[in-house]
Amino acid sequence: MWPFHTSLSLPSKAEPRPKPNSKGKRIGEDAPDSKMAQADHNSGQEIDSAAALQLYLDRIPVTSISGIKAAAVLEVETGDSVKDAIRIMHDRDASGALVADVSSHGFPDRFIGFLNLSSLLLWCLEEIGKLENGIKCVESEETKETVSGILGFLEQNPHIAQTKVGELGKTFLWDPYFPVRLGDTLLHVLLLLSKHRLQTVPVVEISNSHVTGFITQNAVVHLLLESSGLEWFDSIADKVISDLRFSNEELVLHVYGDENITEAFHILWENQVGAVAVTDRESKRLIGSLRNSDVCLLLEKEDLFQNRKRLTVKEFIHMESNRADFNLNVEGGHGTPTLLGARPLTNCALPNMHTPVTSKRDDTLKQVMKTLAAANSSFSFLVNNSHRAMGILTLRDVITQFSPPCMDSTFQGGGFFESALEQTGCQVRNGTIICNKTF
């Protein structure tokens, strides 16, 4: 939380400067000074910590964040079928795509959301489950031997496969589309990620609104960590977890290792969360995690889909091979790791399911940030001395601690934005985007 009882003066030449970014420049060095900051600096006037941090973050350009253009920009249209959208993302080795409104061709702002491949696959599993539990599906005794994998099942059931992407907005809640421009600052990114429950922020060119790349939560945490040692950062990051407040800290969901993966993925879908703790039924100890992105393994390995009702969660989380097929490159020894030859947010760069990231309540926020950044994880389970999962911290929880509360971050949309949000299952309430996702 914010130390309102203290005050910070803006940096002077004698004070420590921010660390260099991946291009050899110091963070914030290219950002223009605001008139208010310059006036306070010249007069030697001290301002409260929240305002000082706001000014500091508003000097750090978006271009200081490494890896923006490392991920390919892929799009699907609202008129594409579910099967085609899955193939487009799978063939391009992408974990998500922008959603373009087919009725807005010729307009620069035609994107209305961001679609994750994992969300699409979870929706398919739900629809397949409804068929198997109710209406007789095509995968009968005489055909199930010929159905191979989830794509094969969709081929045999066109009423699922041919559903249009545009029809699914209210079903699985696309991430809203709120881009930043290359001329914006880290402050804009922090406010979007902390206030509007976004996992990625598209970056567009100033001149034509063309999407050039994405900023992830993990990239922002990497950049914040470069300020370790500075007063404004350490005054927040050196606090222990038990002294801070987090919105969903105690809302951790559990699945037992002896449950089948179909049941576990249903829990992820039903609760619209990013991960659940895998727990041993007898000892109640944490033995792993299951993320919504792990459903992509059912697409890549056809036998997993065919055995989904017999395969236990414990067996599933130990089936991963060691993930040595990715390359983390940190330019110049600083900055954010970028995946070479890998899709954005790809699972091959995530921690193994049977070794999830964990923290304790007496850890500092900085320790948690370093652990999450090193592991490229979006969450950390809070465990007690018996290694039982008692809570969960997400990257959004971390980022929120650095989002200035003095800023008016309310979102004022309009007819177009409200219509687009309705398609994604979200709404604007009291100036803030509300959707049914935890992270």
C-alpha positions in Angstrom: 0.0 0.0 0.0 1.0 3.6 -0.4 3.1 5.3 2.3 1.1 8.5 2.5 2.7 9.6 5.7 6.0 10.3 3.9 7.0 12.7 1.2 9.4 12.3 -1.7 11.2 15.0 -3.6 11.8 14.7 -7.3 15.2 13.3 -8.2 18.0 15.8 -8.5 21.3 15.3 -10.3 23.0 14.3 -7.0 20.4 11.5 -6.3 20.7 7.9 -7.7 19.6 7.7 -11.3 17.4 4.9 -12.6 19.2 1.8 -13.9 19.9 1.5 -17.6 17.3 -0.3 -19.7 18.1 -3.0 -22.4 19.2 -0.3 -24.9 21.8 1.2 -22.5 19.6 4.2 -21.7 18.4 5.0 -18.2 14.7 4.5 -17.6 12.9 7.8 -17.9 15.8 9.6 -19.5 14.0 10.1 -22.8 10.7 11.1 -21.3 9.8 14.9 -21.3 9.7 16.6 -18.0 6.3 17.9 -17.0 5.9 21.5 -16.2 4.7 20.7 -12.7 7.6 18.4 -12.1 10.1 21.0 -13.3 8.5 23.7 -11.2 8.7 21.6 -8.0 12.3 20.6 -8.8 13.4 24.2 -9.3 11.7 25.4 -6.1 12.9 22.5 -4.1 9.4 21.8 -3.0 8.5 18.4 -1.6 5.4 16.6 -2.8 3.7 13.6 -1.4 4.8 10.2 -2.4 1.9 9.3 -4.5 2.2 12.5 -6.7 6.0 12.0 -6.9 5.7 8.4 -8.1 3.0 9.5 -10.6 5.4 12.1 -12.1 8.2 9.6 -12.1 6.3 6.9 -13.9 4.9 9.4 -16.4 8.5 10.1 -17.5 9.2 6.5 -18.5 8.3 5.9 -22.2 6.5 2.7 -23.3 9.6 2.1 -25.6 11.6 1.3 -22.4 9.8 -2.0 -22.2 11.7 -4.7 -23.9 10.1 -7.3 -26.1 7.2 -5.3 -27.4 7.7 -6.4 -31.0 8.9 -9.9 -30.1 5.4 -11.4 -30.5 3.7 -11.7 -33.9 0.5 -9.7 -34.2 -2.3 -12.1 -35.3 -6.0 -11.4 -35.8 -9.2 -13.4 -36.3 -12.5 -11.9 -37.4 -15.9 -12.0 -35.8 -17.1 -13.9 -38.8 -14.5 -16.7 -38.5 -15.7 -20.1 -37.2 -14.4 -21.5 -34.0 -12.6 -24.3 -35.9 -10.9 -21.8 -38.2 -9.9 -19.5 -35.3 -8.3 -22.5 -33.5 -6.4 -23.5 -36.7 -5.2 -19.9 -37.4 -3.7 -19.6 -33.9 -2.4 -23.2 -33.8 -0.8 -23.0 -37.3 0.9 -19.7 -36.4 2.0 -21.1 -33.0 0.2 -18.2 -31.3 -1.6 -18.3 -27.9 -4.0 -15.5 -28.7 -5.2 -13.1 -31.4 -6.9 -9.8 -31.8 -10.6 -9.9 -32.7 -11.5 -7.7 -35.6 -15.0 -6.6 -36.3 -15.9 -7.6 -39.9 -18.4 -4.7 -40.2 -15.6 -2.1 -39.7 -13.4 -2.7 -42.7 -11.7 0.5 -43.7 -11.6 1.9 -40.2 -8.3 2.2 -38.3 -9.9 1.1 -35.0 -11.6 -2.1 -36.0 -10.4 -4.4 -33.1 -12.9 -5.1 -30.3 -11.1 -7.6 -28.1 -8.3 -10.1 -27.6 -9.0 -13.8 -27.8 -7.0 -16.4 -26.0 -6.6 -19.8 -27.6 -7.0 -21.4 -24.2 -10.4 -19.7 -23.7 -11.6 -21.1 -27.0 -10.5 -24.6 -26.2 -12.1 -24.5 -22.8 -15.4 -23.4 -24.4 -15.1 -26.3 -26.8 -14.6 -28.8 -23.9 -17.7 -27.4 -22.2 -19.8 -27.8 -25.4 -18.4 -31.3 -25.9 -19.4 -32.1 -22.3 -22.9 -30.9 -22.9 -23.2 -33.2 -25.9 -21.9 -36.2 -24.1 -24.1 -35.6 -21.0 -27.2 -34.8 -23.0 -27.8 -35.0 -26.7 -26.2 -38.0 -28.4 -23.1 -36.7 -30.1 -21.5 -37.9 -33.3 -18.7 -39.6 -31.4 -20.7 -42.8 -31.1 -19.3 -46.3 -30.8 -19.1 -46.7 -34.6 -17.2 -43.4 -35.1 -15.1 -42.8 -32.1 -12.3 -44.9 -33.4 -12.0 -42.5 -36.4 -12.2 -39.3 -34.4 -8.7 -38.1 -33.7 -8.2 -35.3 -31.2 -10.2 -32.2 -30.5 -10.0 -30.9 -34.1 -11.3 -34.3 -35.3 -14.2 -34.1 -32.9 -15.0 -30.6 -34.2 -15.0 -31.9 -37.7 -17.6 -34.5 -36.7 -19.7 -31.9 -34.9 -20.1 -28.9 -37.2 -22.7 -27.2 -35.0 -19.8 -26.6 -32.5 -17.1 -26.1 -35.1 -19.0 -23.6 -37.2 -20.0 -21.3 -34.4 -18.9 -17.8 -35.2 -16.3 -16.1 -33.0 -18.6 -13.1 -32.9 -21.3 -15.2 -31.2 -19.0 -16.1 -28.3 -18.2 -12.7 -26.8 -20.6 -13.1 -23.9 -19.7 -16.7 -23.4 -16.0 -16.6 -22.4 -15.3 -12.9 -22.0 -12.7 -11.7 -24.4 -10.1 -9.4 -23.0 -11.2 -5.9 -23.9 -9.1 -4.1 -26.5 -7.5 -1.0 -24.9 -4.2 -0.1 -26.6 -1.4 2.3 -25.7 0.5 4.4 -28.2 4.3 4.3 -28.6 4.3 7.9 -27.3 2.6 6.9 -24.0 4.3 6.2 -20.7 4.6 3.4 -18.2 2.0 5.2 -16.1 -0.7 4.6 -18.8 0.2 0.9 -18.9 0.1 0.5 -15.1 -3.3 2.1 -14.9 -4.7 -0.1 -17.6 -3.3 -3.4 -16.2 -4.3 -2.6 -12.6 -7.7 -1.1 -13.1 -9.2 -3.0 -16.0 -8.0 -6.6 -15.5 -6.1 -6.8 -18.7 -3.4 -9.5 -19.2 -1.8 -7.9 -22.3 -1.9 -4.4 -23.7 -1.6 -3.8 -27.4 0.8 -1.2 -28.6 -0.1 0.9 -31.6 1.7 3.4 -33.8 1.0 7.0 -33.2 0.2 7.9 -36.8 -2.1 5.1 -38.0 -3.2 3.0 -35.0 -1.4 0.0 -36.5 -0.8 -2.7 -33.8 3.0 -3.3 -33.6 3.2 -5.6 -30.6 2.1 -6.3 -27.0 3.1 -5.4 -23.4 2.6 -8.2 -20.9 2.2 -8.1 -17.2 5.5 -9.9 -16.8 7.3 -7.4 -18.9 6.0 -4.5 -16.7 7.2 -6.3 -13.5 10.7 -6.8 -15.1 10.8 -3.1 -15.8 9.7 -2.1 -12.3 12.4 -4.3 -10.8 15.0 -2.2 -12.6 14.2 0.5 -10.1 15.2 -1.7 -7.1 17.3 0.4 -4.7 15.4 3.6 -5.4 13.4 5.1 -2.5 10.0 5.2 -4.2 10.3 1.5 -5.3 11.8 0.1 -2.1 9.2 1.9 0.1 6.6 -0.4 -1.5 8.5 -3.5 -2.5 10.3 -4.1 0.8 7.1 -4.5 2.6 6.1 -8.1 3.6 3.1 -9.7 2.0 1.2 -9.9 5.3 1.3 -6.0 5.5 -0.3 -5.5 2.1 -3.8 -5.9 0.8 -4.7 -7.9 -2.4 -8.1 -8.2 -3.9 -8.3 -12.0 -4.3 -5.5 -13.1 -2.0 -7.5 -15.8 -0.3 -9.6 -16.9 -3.3 -7.6 -19.9 -4.3 -9.4 -22.8 -5.8 -8.3 -26.4 -5.4 -8.6 -29.6 -7.4 -7.5 -33.0 -6.0 -4.8 -34.9 -7.9 -7.1 -38.0 -8.3 -9.8 -36.0 -10.1 -9.8 -36.3 -13.9 -8.6 -33.4 -16.1 -12.1 -32.9 -17.6 -13.4 -32.0 -14.1 -10.5 -29.8 -13.4 -10.8 -27.8 -16.7 -14.5 -27.4 -16.0 -13.6 -25.7 -12.7 -11.3 -23.3 -14.5 -14.1 -22.5 -17.0 -16.9 -22.2 -14.5 -15.0 -19.9 -12.2 -13.3 -17.9 -14.9 -9.9 -18.0 -13.2 -6.4 -18.4 -14.6 -5.2 -21.3 -12.4 -6.2 -23.7 -9.6 -4.0 -25.4 -7.0 -3.6 -29.2 -7.4 -3.8 -30.7 -3.9 -3.1 -34.1 -2.5 -6.4 -35.4 -1.1 -5.0 -36.9 2.1 -2.3 -34.5 3.2 -3.9 -31.4 1.6 -0.4 -30.4 0.5 0.2 -28.5 -2.7 1.5 -30.8 -5.4 1.1 -28.7 -8.5 -1.0 -26.3 -10.5 -3.3 -26.4 -13.5 -3.6 -23.3 -15.6 -6.2 -22.5 -18.3 -3.3 -22.3 -20.8 -2.5 -26.0 -20.1 -5.6 -27.0 -22.0 -3.5 -26.3 -25.2 -1.8 -29.6 -24.5 -5.0 -31.4 -25.4 -4.8 -29.8 -28.8 -1.1 -30.6 -29.3 -1.4 -34.2 -28.1 -4.4 -36.0 -29.5 -4.1 -39.0 -27.1 -4.6 -36.6 -24.1 -7.9 -35.5 -25.5 -9.1 -39.0 -26.1 -8.1 -40.1 -22.6 -9.3 -36.9 -20.8 -11.9 -38.7 -18.7 -9.5 -41.3 -17.5 -6.4 -39.2 -17.0 -6.0 -37.8 -13.5 -4.8 -34.4 -12.8 -1.7 -35.8 -11.0 -0.8 -37.9 -14.0 -1.4 -34.9 -16.3 0.8 -32.4 -14.5 3.7 -34.9 -14.5 3.5 -35.7 -18.2 5.3 -32.6 -19.3 8.8 -33.0 -20.6 11.4 -30.6 -19.3 10.9 -27.4 -21.1 14.3 -26.9 -22.7 12.9 -26.0 -26.1 12.9 -22.2 -25.5 15.5 -19.5 -25.4 15.4 -16.6 -23.0 17.3 -13.7 -24.4 18.0 -10.6 -22.2 19.4 -7.8 -24.4 22.5 -6.2 -22.9 22.1 -8.1 -19.6 19.1 -5.8 -18.6 15.5 -5.6 -19.5 12.8 -8.2 -20.1 13.3 -11.7 -21.4 11.9 -12.2 -24.9 11.1 -15.5 -26.3 12.9 -16.4 -29.5 11.0 -18.5 -31.9 8.1 -18.9 -29.4 4.6 -17.6 -29.3 3.6 -14.8 -27.0 2.7 -16.1 -23.5 3.6 -19.6 -24.8 3.4 -22.5 -22.3 6.9 -23.7 -23.2 8.3 -20.8 -21.2 6.1 -21.3 -18.1 7.0 -23.3 -15.0 6.2 -27.0 -15.1 2.8 -27.8 -13.7 4.2 -30.0 -10.9 6.6 -27.2 -9.7 4.4 -24.1 -9.3 5.8 -20.8 -7.9 5.1 -20.5 -4.2 5.6 -17.7 -1.6 5.0 -17.2 2.1 3.3 -14.3 3.9 6.6 -13.2 5.5 8.2 -12.8 2.1 8.6 -9.2 0.8 6.8 -8.0 -2.3 10.2 -7.6 -4.0 11.0 -11.3 -3.4 7.7 -12.3 -4.9 8.3 -10.1 -7.9 11.8 -11.5 -8.5 10.5 -15.0 -8.2 7.6 -14.4 -10.6 9.8 -12.6 -13.1 12.5 -15.3 -13.1 9.9 -18.1 -13.5 7.8 -16.2 -16.1 4.8 -17.0 -14.0 1.6 -15.0 -13.7 0.8 -16.2 -10.1 2.3 -17.5 -6.9 0.5 -19.6 -4.4 0.8 -18.5 -0.8 1.7 -21.6 1.3 2.0 -22.2 5.0 4.6 -24.2 6.8 2.8 -27.4 5.9 3.0 -26.5 2.2 -0.7 -26.1 1.9 -2.0 -23.4 -0.5 -3.8 -20.7 1.6 -4.0 -18.0 -1.1 -2.8 -16.8 -4.4 -1.0 -13.6 -5.7 -1.2 -12.6 -9.3 0.9 -10.3 -11.4 -2.1 -7.9 -11.4 -2.0 -7.9 -7.6 1.7 -6.9 -7.8 1.2 -4.2 -10.4 -1.7 -2.7 -8.5 0.6 -1.8 -5.6 2.5 0.6 -7.9 -0.6 2.2 -9.6 -1.0 5.7 -8.1 -4.3 6.0 -6.3 -4.3 9.8 -6.9 -4.8 9.3 -10.6 -8.3 9.3 -12.0 -8.2 6.1 -13.9 -11.9 5.8 -14.5 -12.9 4.8 -18.1 -15.2 6.9 -20.0 -16.3 5.0 -23.1 -19.1 5.9 -25.4 -21.5 4.2 -27.7 -18.9 2.3 -29.7 -16.9 1.2 -26.6 -20.0 0.2 -24.6 -21.2 -1.9 -27.5 -17.9 -3.6 -27.9 -17.8 -4.3 -24.2 -21.2 -5.8 -24.2 -20.1 -8.3 -26.9 -17.2 -9.3 -24.6 -19.5 -9.8 -21.6 -18.1 -6.7 -19.8 -19.7 -3.4 -18.8 -18.6 0.0 -17.5 -19.8 0.6 -14.0 -18.9 3.8 -12.1 -16.1 4.4 -14.6 -14.5 1.0 -14.3 -14.6 -2.0 -16.6 -16.3 -4.9 -14.8 -16.0 -8.5 -16.1 -16.2 -11.9 -14.5 -12.6 -12.8 -14.4 -10.3 -13.1 -11.5 -7.0 -12.7 -13.5 
